[in-house]
Amino acid sequence: MLIKIVINEIPPSNNKYMGRGSTRSQAFVYQAEKQRWAGLIMRALKKKLNKPMRKARVRITYYFPDKKRRDPDNYSGKFILDGLTKAGLIEDDSFANIILELYGRCDKENPRTVIELEEIT
């Protein structure tokens, strides 16, 4: 079964949190953003699963508003994977349980993040 979630925004890059302000203020902003993304994912869900997926392929496609060069490692999917776990879609986001695919595209008219989950055995 394939689950597709569309969020009409793109999470901040990791660069936003590295070397900005004090460690305490960074942690506060980071946690707030992590919680916000968990909420976005839960609200975007069309239906809840009876039980979380034990192993899953997670494909994240970022549709950026321009063709500016971006490094994939700056968009690691951390907020998204944590949100999927909190929403009860995946049991655990460790390497043993997740195959993660990251893609970057351009859509000037509709920047967004598309998350696709598929259970694997």
C-alpha positions as CSV (number, residue, x, y, z in Angstrom):
1,M,0.0,0.0,0.0
2,L,1.3,3.4,-1.0
3,I,0.6,6.4,1.2
4,K,1.1,9.9,-0.3
5,I,1.2,13.0,1.9
6,V,1.5,16.5,0.4
7,I,2.7,19.4,2.6
8,N,2.4,22.8,0.9
9,E,5.8,24.0,2.1
10,I,9.4,22.9,2.3
11,P,11.1,22.3,5.7
12,P,14.0,24.6,6.5
13,S,17.5,23.4,5.5
14,N,19.9,22.1,8.1
15,N,22.0,25.2,7.5
16,K,19.3,27.3,9.2
17,Y,20.1,25.6,12.5
18,M,23.9,25.3,12.3
19,G,25.9,28.1,13.9
20,R,22.9,30.4,14.5
21,G,22.6,31.9,18.0
22,S,23.2,30.2,21.3
23,T,22.9,26.4,21.6
24,R,19.9,26.9,23.9
25,S,18.0,29.1,21.5
26,Q,19.0,26.8,18.6
27,A,17.6,23.8,20.4
28,F,14.3,25.7,21.2
29,V,13.8,26.7,17.6
30,Y,14.7,23.3,16.3
31,Q,12.3,21.5,18.7
32,A,9.5,24.0,17.8
33,E,10.0,23.3,14.0
34,K,10.2,19.6,14.6
35,Q,6.8,19.7,16.4
36,R,5.3,21.9,13.7
37,W,6.2,19.4,11.0
38,A,4.8,16.5,13.0
39,G,1.5,18.5,13.2
40,L,1.6,19.2,9.4
41,I,2.0,15.5,8.6
42,M,-0.8,14.5,11.0
43,R,-3.2,17.0,9.6
44,A,-2.3,16.0,6.0
45,L,-3.0,12.3,6.6
46,K,-6.2,11.1,4.8
47,K,-6.5,8.1,7.0
48,K,-4.7,6.6,10.0
49,L,-3.1,3.2,9.8
50,N,-4.2,0.4,12.2
51,K,-0.6,-0.2,13.1
52,P,2.7,1.4,12.1
53,M,4.8,0.0,9.2
54,R,7.7,-2.0,10.6
55,K,9.9,-1.5,7.5
56,A,9.2,1.2,4.9
57,R,10.5,2.9,1.8
58,V,10.2,6.6,2.3
59,R,10.5,8.8,-0.8
60,I,10.6,12.6,-0.1
61,T,10.4,15.0,-3.1
62,Y,11.0,18.6,-2.4
63,Y,9.5,20.9,-5.1
64,F,11.5,24.2,-4.7
65,P,10.3,27.5,-6.0
66,D,13.4,28.0,-8.1
67,K,16.3,26.2,-9.7
68,K,18.9,27.4,-7.1
69,R,21.5,24.8,-6.4
70,R,20.8,22.9,-3.2
71,D,22.7,20.1,-1.5
72,P,20.6,17.0,-0.6
73,D,22.4,16.6,2.7
74,N,21.0,20.0,3.8
75,Y,17.5,18.5,3.4
76,S,17.9,15.3,5.3
77,G,14.3,14.6,6.1
78,K,14.8,14.6,9.9
79,F,11.6,16.6,10.6
80,I,9.7,14.4,8.3
81,L,10.9,11.0,9.6
82,D,10.3,12.1,13.1
83,G,6.8,13.4,12.1
84,L,6.0,10.0,10.4
85,T,7.0,8.2,13.6
86,K,5.0,10.5,15.8
87,A,2.0,10.2,13.5
88,G,2.1,6.4,13.9
89,L,2.9,5.7,10.3
90,I,6.3,4.1,10.9
91,E,7.4,2.2,13.9
92,D,11.0,3.3,13.9
93,D,13.1,5.6,11.6
94,S,16.4,3.8,12.1
95,F,18.5,2.6,9.1
96,A,17.5,-1.0,9.8
97,N,13.8,-0.1,9.1
98,I,13.9,2.7,6.5
99,I,15.0,3.0,2.9
100,L,15.1,6.8,2.4
101,E,15.1,8.4,-1.1
102,L,15.5,12.2,-1.4
103,Y,14.7,14.1,-4.6
104,G,14.7,17.8,-5.5
105,R,12.6,19.3,-8.3
106,C,11.5,22.8,-9.3
107,D,7.8,24.0,-9.4
108,K,7.7,27.8,-9.4
109,E,3.9,27.8,-9.1
110,N,3.5,25.2,-6.3
111,P,6.5,24.7,-4.0
112,R,5.7,21.7,-1.7
113,T,7.0,18.5,-0.1
114,V,5.6,15.2,-1.3
115,I,6.1,12.2,1.0
116,E,5.4,8.7,-0.2
117,L,5.5,5.7,2.1
118,E,5.4,2.1,1.1
119,E,5.7,-0.9,3.4
120,I,8.4,-3.4,2.5
121,T,9.1,-6.9,3.7
